[in-house]
């Protein structure tokens, strides 16, 4: 009698619309549940023009009075490179054409999505080169610094994030991960 009761409970639960939504599949005849895409972080841009307008606004006032012309001037000086991730997804890397005082340029890494360009993170350096030798897209960044030799920074494109491998390697086994929200989105 107990196994019949358990089977009855499973049948009732499996046919409810709530379970159908959780399972993301149609369970009740005549009721179709459409899976919703995961919400993307807020740093999604419809195109590069909108991205450069955002970067121009973040950088503060420029000599130009018109913010649109400042964004256009920034876009004209900023090379854009299209890359392919390890699973074939389109990755866009933008080198903003204005270096810091140390001579490093900001590199913005974005993923092309159906909603537009999703900002994965930011790197800083003189140049970078992509590699997939470990089976996943990595970006090795040449960083300017003092006269002492500087080890290149390594970043990995992992899903919806740009992961700084040096930060990851420095974590102790039980240390909590502290996300860098400023550069992650």
C-alpha positions in Angstrom: 0.0 0.0 0.0 2.9 2.4 0.7 4.4 2.0 -2.8 1.0 2.7 -4.4 0.6 5.9 -2.3 4.1 7.0 -3.3 3.4 6.4 -6.9 0.1 8.3 -6.6 1.9 11.3 -5.0 4.6 11.3 -7.8 1.9 11.2 -10.4 0.0 14.1 -8.9 3.1 16.2 -8.5 4.3 15.5 -12.0 1.0 16.6 -13.6 0.8 20.0 -11.8 1.6 23.1 -13.8 4.1 24.2 -11.1 6.2 21.1 -11.6 5.9 21.6 -15.4 7.5 25.0 -15.0 10.3 23.7 -12.8 11.0 20.8 -15.2 10.9 23.2 -18.2 8.9 20.7 -20.2 5.2 20.2 -21.1 3.8 17.7 -18.6 0.1 18.4 -18.5 -1.7 17.7 -21.8 -2.6 20.9 -23.5 -0.3 23.0 -21.3 3.0 24.1 -22.9 5.7 25.7 -20.8 8.2 27.9 -22.7 11.6 28.0 -21.0 12.7 31.6 -20.3 16.2 32.6 -21.1 18.4 33.5 -18.2 18.6 37.2 -17.6 21.9 38.7 -18.7 23.9 41.1 -16.6 23.0 44.8 -17.2 26.0 45.6 -19.3 24.5 44.6 -22.6 24.8 47.0 -25.5 22.8 46.8 -28.8 25.9 47.6 -30.9 29.4 49.1 -30.7 28.1 52.6 -31.1 26.1 52.3 -27.9 29.1 50.7 -26.2 31.4 53.6 -27.2 28.8 56.1 -26.0 28.9 54.3 -22.6 32.7 54.3 -22.5 32.8 58.0 -23.4 30.4 58.8 -20.6 32.5 56.8 -18.1 35.7 58.5 -19.1 34.3 61.9 -18.2 34.2 65.2 -20.2 36.3 65.3 -23.3 37.3 68.5 -25.1 34.3 68.0 -27.5 31.0 69.5 -26.5 28.9 66.9 -28.2 29.0 63.5 -26.4 28.1 61.8 -29.6 31.1 63.2 -31.4 33.3 62.2 -28.4 32.0 58.6 -28.7 32.6 58.7 -32.5 36.1 59.9 -32.0 36.8 57.3 -29.4 35.4 54.6 -31.7 37.6 55.8 -34.6 40.8 55.4 -32.5 39.8 52.0 -31.0 40.6 48.8 -32.9 38.0 46.0 -32.6 38.9 42.3 -33.1 36.5 39.4 -33.6 37.6 36.1 -32.0 36.0 32.7 -31.7 35.7 30.9 -28.4 36.4 27.3 -27.9 32.8 26.3 -28.7 32.6 28.6 -31.7 30.9 31.6 -30.0 31.7 35.1 -31.2 33.9 37.1 -28.8 34.7 40.8 -29.5 37.7 42.5 -28.0 37.9 46.3 -28.1 41.1 48.2 -27.4 40.1 51.7 -26.3 42.5 54.0 -28.1 43.4 56.1 -25.0 46.3 54.7 -22.8 46.7 55.2 -19.1 49.7 57.1 -17.6 51.6 53.8 -17.5 51.1 53.2 -21.2 48.5 50.5 -20.7 45.3 50.4 -22.8 41.9 49.2 -21.5 40.7 46.1 -23.4 37.0 45.3 -23.1 35.9 41.7 -23.8 32.3 41.1 -25.0 30.3 38.2 -26.1 27.8 38.5 -29.0 24.4 37.4 -27.9 20.9 37.6 -29.5 20.3 40.7 -27.2 23.5 42.4 -28.3 27.0 42.7 -26.9 27.4 41.4 -23.4 30.4 42.9 -21.5 32.3 40.1 -19.9 35.1 42.1 -18.4 38.1 44.4 -18.8 41.8 43.9 -19.1 44.6 46.4 -19.1 47.9 46.2 -21.0 49.9 47.2 -24.0 48.7 44.3 -26.2 47.3 40.8 -26.0 47.2 37.6 -28.0 44.6 34.9 -28.0 45.3 31.2 -27.5 43.2 28.0 -27.3 46.1 25.7 -26.4 44.3 24.5 -23.2 41.0 24.0 -25.0 39.4 27.2 -23.9 39.9 30.8 -25.2 42.7 32.5 -23.2 43.9 36.1 -23.7 47.6 36.7 -22.7 48.1 40.4 -21.9 51.5 42.1 -22.1 51.4 44.6 -19.3 53.6 47.8 -19.0 55.2 48.4 -15.7 58.4 49.5 -14.1 61.8 48.6 -15.6 61.6 45.1 -14.0 60.2 42.4 -16.2 56.5 41.8 -15.8 54.8 38.4 -16.2 52.0 38.6 -18.8 48.5 38.5 -17.3 46.3 35.6 -18.4 42.6 35.8 -18.8 40.1 33.1 -19.7 36.7 33.6 -21.4 34.5 31.3 -19.3 30.7 31.5 -20.1 29.6 35.0 -19.2 32.7 36.0 -17.4 36.3 37.1 -18.0 38.4 35.3 -15.4 41.8 36.6 -14.4 43.8 33.4 -13.9 46.4 35.0 -11.7 43.7 36.0 -9.2 42.2 32.5 -9.4 45.6 30.8 -8.8 46.2 32.9 -5.8 43.1 31.8 -3.9 43.6 29.4 -1.0 41.4 26.2 -1.1 38.8 27.5 1.3 39.0 31.2 0.6 35.8 32.9 -0.4 35.7 34.2 -4.0 35.4 38.0 -4.1 33.9 38.9 -7.5 35.4 42.0 -9.1 32.1 43.7 -10.1 33.8 46.7 -11.5 35.5 44.7 -14.2 33.2 41.7 -14.5 30.2 43.5 -16.0 
